[in-house]
Amino acid sequence: MGAVTIGMAVYDPALQMPGRVTGFAGELVCLERPTGLTWNARRGSVRPATAWEERQLKALARLHRQKRLPRSSPSP
């Protein structure tokens, strides 16, 4: 596998989900989901995310943004 870099989307098989690399702590990779969930994974266990997994992260981010936006009141 190539080098894992900050901002890269990777797949963690231990949790069976993709996340974005936010940093490193020794042999651990710090990961985050668009919902704010963070965790650490072993650097040697993650792999680059597939195109489908990248789309999954983007869709999750879009859904999370939509849920956080205030809803406008219906017009009378």
C-alpha positions in Angstrom: 0.0 0.0 0.0 1.1 3.5 -0.7 1.7 6.2 2.0 -1.3 7.2 4.1 -1.6 11.0 4.2 -3.7 13.5 6.1 -7.0 14.1 4.4 -6.9 10.8 2.6 -10.0 8.6 2.8 -9.2 5.1 4.1 -11.1 2.0 5.1 -10.6 0.5 8.5 -11.5 -3.3 8.4 -11.6 -3.5 12.2 -14.7 -1.2 12.3 -15.7 -2.0 8.8 -16.1 1.6 7.7 -14.2 4.4 5.9 -13.0 7.5 7.5 -10.7 10.5 6.7 -7.2 10.6 8.1 -6.8 13.6 10.5 -3.3 12.8 11.9 -0.9 10.2 13.2 0.2 9.0 16.7 3.1 6.7 16.3 1.8 3.6 14.4 -1.8 4.7 14.8 -3.8 6.6 12.2 -6.3 9.1 13.6 -9.6 8.8 11.6 -12.8 10.8 11.5 -16.2 10.4 10.0 -18.3 13.4 8.8 -20.6 12.9 11.8 -17.7 13.7 14.2 -16.9 10.2 15.2 -13.2 9.8 15.7 -11.0 6.7 16.4 -7.5 5.3 15.9 -6.5 2.4 13.7 -3.2 0.6 13.1 -1.4 2.2 10.2 -0.8 -1.2 8.6 -4.4 -2.3 8.8 -6.1 0.5 6.8 -6.2 0.7 3.1 -7.2 3.4 0.6 -10.9 3.8 0.3 -12.6 2.6 -2.9 -14.5 5.1 -5.1 -17.7 3.7 -3.5 -16.5 4.2 0.0 -15.5 7.8 -0.9 -19.0 8.4 -2.2 -20.3 6.9 1.0 -18.4 9.5 3.1 -19.5 12.4 0.9 -23.2 11.3 1.1 -22.9 11.0 4.9 -21.4 14.5 5.1 -24.2 15.9 3.0 -26.9 14.1 5.1 -25.3 15.3 8.3 -25.2 18.9 7.0 -28.9 18.7 6.0 -29.9 17.4 9.4 -28.0 20.2 11.2 -29.6 23.0 9.1 -32.6 24.7 10.8 -35.9 23.9 9.1 -37.9 26.8 7.8 -41.5 27.1 8.9 -44.1 26.3 6.4 -45.9 29.3 5.0 -49.6 29.7 6.1 
